[in-house]
Amino acid sequence: MSDWEEFCESNGWNAGSPEDYDKFLDSLEDKPRRRRDLAVLQFATFDEAKEWAKTNPGKSFTRNPNGPGFIPVRKRNEA
């Protein structure tokens, strides 16, 4: 078992879990980080993305650079 795995286990975290990695990062800061909900959103079609944008004024979307579909555009100050 690696040092990282032992460290995670001692804190009740799963070494391979992105959520538990966020918990680790939170433990380094005074306050918890905001969850990146926009990173989870992905739209298969332009129409889906357009409908999302209509219900979220001020938000925009773009083609997914990592694959098919569309994703919300994150502003620089969004975590």
C-alpha positions, 0 to 999 in steps of 0.5 A, a space after each residue: 500500500 502506498 503512502 497516499 493510500 495509507 494516508 487516505 485510509 487513515 482519514 476514511 477516504 478512498 484513494 481513487 475517489 474524486 470526491 474524497 480527493 476534494 475532501 482532502 483539498 478541503 482539509 488543507 483550506 480554512 473553508 470548503 471549496 465549492 463543488 464544480 457543478 458546471 463541470 458535470 453538465 454536458 449536453 448531447 445536442 445544441 437544442 439541449 444546451 440552448 434550453 439550458 441557457 434559456 433557463 439560466 440567464 447570463 450563462 453560456 455554452 460551447 462545444 466540448 473540447 474533450 468530446 462530443 456535445 456541449 458544455 457550460 462556459 465557466 468564468 475565470 472566477 468560478 471554482 
